[in-house]
Amino acid sequence: MTSDNGSLNGRRRVVITGLGAVTPLGNDVRSTWEALIRGESGAGPITQFDASDFPVTFACEVKDFTPSDWIDHKQARRMDRFAQLIVAAARQAEQDSGLDVSAEADRVGAAIATGIGGLKSYQDCYDTLRDRGPDRVNPFAIPAIIPNMGAGWVSMELGTKGPLASQCTACAASNMALGDGADAIRLGRADVMFCGGTEAAINKVGIAGFGAMRALSRRNDDPVHASRPFDARRDGFVMGEAGAVLVLEELEHARARGAKIYGEIAGYGVSADASHITEPDPTGMNPARALKMAMADAGITPDQVDYVNAHATSTPIGDSSETRVIKIAMGEEDARRIAISGTKGATGHCLGGAGAVEALFTTLAVHEGMLPPTINYEFEDPECDLDYVPNEARKAEVNVAINNSFGFGGHNACVVIRKYRA
């Protein structure tokens, strides 16, 4: 319920006024979105290192990215790739929003998540220590490695001086950044929050580590069809990398400056599985609690939900588990009615950046009335029996949508994004 003074359930309303992204599908929001809607895949052979001796030789890389397009060359050299990607995305979001951060820096904050942080910088630091000794280690190694420096660099580059947070909760991290950023605005700690996530783990340590877990698809002969959420022949996720930022803004603040509004952050829910270090809760009850909490926070019921952007990693256990979660939270009838996309079929799994990338997709689905497809869906799995918008984008009126993120260690985060209405 919205009151005359613009509050939602008695709280400050939070709207989305800017978007920025660097993804395997494109180096800005528009090219990424158009490739997604066309049903393209960002997968291909790994180019960032020689992977010929690795059991997995492909990934969803960001392509033709030039950090100096967005960052001073000297500063960019001090950053890990994960920080470069998020600063580029934040700059895009800043431009898209039309904000003048410097005019009210104390009221503008950032919540920038990552699952791992500077993994390549960690690898480089160790290699130098081993091969050349401690005196030759880069003095900028630690600031490049630590996970909070994605947020730190965004704040320094944009000049934000409000709340600054760095969620590091595996694959749920950037959905939590969005929820926490929305809460900061609701509580009056900020009027604007740059919220998003980033990851750049396509390097020897990342591919070897996830490969050793048997978490990655091994379709080395067919990368573009390897990530196949909900498909019966899925065999693991494809490593992705990305940076994505959404500008969240208090409604009256946005109205006062005549900002364009993409949608509204209406609800946020979080829970823990307390079950297993990598596998989802086998009952589905705990992730479903996060979904129910997000809907309750938004003041909506399952019959009002039009679309879910699923976490859907393309792993055998994960996708069937999420199907169960959606049925528990929504009820069987509404679960079968709601359209669901697994967009990691196109982007791969961007780990700590995934939630932000998919929140951006969810926002555009609401704003543009277009549901992204779940590509590479060929064979039905009896345990995955919902409407996954298979292979082709679909026009639809989307008033209420939910973005799901579930991470290693049992982290669950769900965000409700709804069409903006004054």
N, C-alpha and C positions, 0 to 999 in steps of 0.2 A: 504494500500500500504506500502511495506517495502522498505526502501532505502538501498544503499550499505553499509552505516555505521551502520546498525542494528537497526535503529529507525523505529517506527511505527507512521505514520502521523507526522513525525518530533519530536516524543517524545522518551524518554528512554523506551525500551520494558521491560515488567515485566513477568517473567516466574515462574513456580511452581517447586521447587526443593526438597521438603520434605513434608511428610505427617505423621500425628500422630492422633490417635483416641482412645477413650475409650467410648463405646456405649452399649446399651442394647443387641446388637448382638455379641459383642466380645470386648476384652480388648486391641486389637490392630487393625491396619488397615486391615491386611490380613484376619483375622478371621471374622471381621465385613463385609468386602466385599463379602467373600465367602458365609456367611450366607444370606446376602441380595440377592445374585444372585440365591441361592437355594430357595428363597421364604419363608424364615423362619420369624417368628414373635418373637419380644423380650418381649412380654407381658406375665404377670403372676400375681398371687396374691401378694399384697404388703407384703414385709418382714421387712421393716425398722421401722414400728410401727404397733401396733394392730389396724387395720382398720375395725374390725368386726362390729362396730357400725356406720360406715360411709356409706353414700349412694353409694359410689364408693369404691371398695375393691381391685382394681387391677391397675397395671401401667406397664410401660416398664422400669424396673430398670437395672442399671449396676450391673453385678453379679460377685461375687468372686473377688472384687477389693481390693487389699492390697496396701494402700498408701505408705508404707515403701519400696515397690519394686522400687519406683521412688524418694522418698523424705525422708530425714532424719527424724527419728521417732519423735524427739523432735519438729522439725519444723511442721511436719504434724499435731501434736496435736493442734497447734495454728491456723490451717486453717479450714475453713468451707469445706464441701465436694465439693462445686462448684470449689473452688480453687485447691483442691487436684486433681480433674479430669483434669483440664486444665494444671496443671504442668506435670502430667503424659503424656498427649498428646503432650505437647511441648517438653518434653525430647525425646519422640519417633521421632517427626519430626526433632529435632536436629540431632539425630543419623542417620536417613534416609538421611538427606541432606549432611552429611559429613562435615558440617561447623565447623570451629574453631572460635567460637564467641569471645573468649578472644583475638584473634589476631587482631581484628578490632572492638572492642565493641562499639566505638563511632559511627560507621556506620551501626550498627545493632539495629533495634527497634522492637517494638511489638504493636499490636492492638488487644486487647482481650476483647470480648464483653460478656455481660450477660443481661438477662432481669430483674432479681430480685436481684441476689447476694446471700448473706449468710442468707437465710430464716430460715434454721434450727437453726443457731446460734442466730438469732433474737428471735425465739421461746424459745430457751433454756435460753437466757438472761432474757426474761420476766418471764418465769416460776420461775427462781431463785429469781428474785426481788420480785415476789408475795409471794413465799413460804418461803423464808429465809431472805429477807431484802436486802437493798442496799449494805451493807458491804460485802455480799457474792457473788456479781456479779463478773464474771470472768474479770480480767483486760484486757484480750485479746478479749473481746466480740466485741467491736466496730471495731477493725481491721478485725475481722472475718466476720462481717456483711456487711461492705460497699462494693458496687459493683465493685469499681475499683481495689480491691485487687486480683482478678484473674489476671489482668494485672500486678499488683505490684509484686506478687509472681513469675510470669513467668520471669519478668525482673531480680529479685533478684536471682532466682535459676539458670538462664542461664547466667547472667552477661551482659545483653544487656544495652547499655547506650545511644542509639539513641532515636528517638521519641517514646513516650509511651502513648498510648491512651486506653480508656475504653468506648466503645460505650454501651449505655444503652437505646436502642430504641425497647424494647419489642422483638417481634419475628423477626424483621428485623435487629436486632443488629449485629449479626456476619457476615451477608452479607455486612453490612456497614463497619465492621472492615476490610474485604477484600478489598472493594473499597477504603477506606481511606488509607489503607496500600499501595495499588498499587499507589495511588496518591502521597504518601510520596516519593516513589521511583521515580516516573515520575518527580517530582519536584526537585529531587536531595537532599532531606533531609536525605535519607538513601540509602544504597545499598541492604540491606536485611531487611525484616520485617516478624516477626512471627505473623501470623494473624489467629484468630479463635474465638471460643465462647464456653461458658460453662453454664450449669444450673444444679441445684440439688434441685428441689422443691417437691420431693416426701416425704413430711412430713405432719404433721397434718394441718398446716396452708395452705400449698399449695393445698392439696386435698380438704380440706373443702371450701376454697375460690373459687377455680374453680368449685367445685361441686355446690356451692350455685348459681353460675352464670348459671348453667345448660349447661356449656360448655363441660363437660366430658361425654363420653359414659357411659351408665349404664348397659352394657352387662356383669354383674358380673358372670354370669354362663358360659360365653364363651369368656374369655379375648383375646385369640389369633386371634379371628375373629372380634374383636370390632372396631379396626381402619380400616376403609374401604373407602379410598379416592375415590370420584366420584361415589360411589355406591349409588343406589337409597335409600337404607335402612340405610345409615349412620346416626348416632345419636349423634355425638360429638367426640372430640379427646380423645386420651389416653395419660395421662401424661408420658413423657419420661425424661430422664436425660442423659447427655453426656458431653464430652469435645472433641474438635477437633481443630487441628492446621494445617495450610498450610504454608510452608515457601515460601515467595515471594522474588524474587531476580532479580536485574537488569541483563539483558541478557548478557552483556559483562563481568560482574563480574562472572556470572555462567560459561560462556565459558572459562574464564581464569583459573578456577580451575578444569575444566573437570567435572562439575556436571551433573548428569542425570537430564533430563527435562521431567516432566509429561505433561505439557501443558503451555498455555500462558493466562494471564489475559489481555484480549483485550479491554474490555469496562465495564463501570459502569454507572448506572443511578439511580437517587433518585427523589422522589416526595412526596407530602403530600396530603391526602384526604380532610382535613378540613371539616370532615363530622360527625363522630360519635366516641365515646370513644372505642367501641369494634367491631362494624360492619363495613364491607368494604364499600367503596364508591359504592352506588347502581347503578351509571351510568357506572362504570368501566373505565371512562376516565382518572382519575388521576393515578391509578396503571399502566394503559397502557402507560402513559407518561414516567414513569420510564423505562419500557421495550423499548420504542422507543429511549429514551435517551441513554440507554446502547448500543443499536445497532448502533446508530449514532456515539457514542464515539469509537466503534470498527471499524467503517467504513464498516459495513455490512448491507445488506438488508434482509427482511424476507425470501426470497427464498434461502438464504444461510444457514439458521438455520436448523440443523438436529434434535435437541433434546432440550427439556425443562424439567428440574427438577422443578416441580411445588411446590408451598407452600403447597397446598392440605392438609389441616388439618383434613379432614374427618368430618367437620361440614356442616350442610345443606346449610347455606347461603354462607359460604366461598368457597366451591368447585364450586358451580354454578357461583358465581361471578368471580372466577379466569378463568373459561372457557370463560366467556364473555370478560374478559380482554385480554386473548390471541387472541381471534378473532378480537378485536378492533386493537390491536397492529400489528398483523401479516396479517390481512385480512383473509376472510373466506377460500379461497383456500389453502393458506399456513398453516393456523391453522389446517386444516384437514389432511394435509400431514405430519406435524411434529409429531414425537413421543414424548409422555409426560409420565413421571413417577410421581407417588405420593408415595415417599418412606417412608412417615410417617406411612403407613400401616404396616411397619416392625419395625420402631424405636419408634413409638409414636411421640408426639410433644415435642421436647426438648427445646422449648421456645427460649431463647436467644442463645442457642447452635445450634439450628436447621439449620440456614443458613450455618454454617461452616461444619456441618456433611454432609449436602446436596451438598455443594460445593466440598467436598472431593469425594462424589459419582459422581458428574458431571465430575470432573477431571478424575476419573478412567473410566468413560464411554467413554470419549474422548481417553484416553491413551490405553485402552484395547479393544475398539470396542465392548462393551457389554452394553446393556441398562437394567438397573434394572427394575424389574416388579413392578406393582401396585398390591399388594396382596389383597385378600379378595374382589375382584371385581366380583360380582355375578349378580347384577340386574341393568340394564341400566336405567339411569335417562335421560329423554328427554332434560333436561337443561344442561347435561354433555355428549356431543355427539362427543367427539374427540377421538383420538387414545391414550389410556392410558397404553399401553403395559400391558394388563391384565394378571396377575397371573404367567406368565412365562417370564424369562429374554430372551432377543432377541439380537442376533449378528447383528451388524450394523456398517458401517463406519460412524464415528462421527467426522466431521471436525469443526463444530461450535455448541456450546451448551450454554444454558442460565440457570442460577439458580435464581429462584424467591423467595423473602421473603417479607411478608406483616405483619405489626404489629399493635397491639392495638394503638389507638391514630392516626391512619392514616399514619403510616410510611411505605414507599414503597422503596425497594432496589432490583436492578437486576444486576447481574454480567455476563458478557460474557466470556466464557472459550473456547479457540480454540486450535486445534492441533498445536503443535509447528513445525514451518518450519523455517530453517535458513534464 
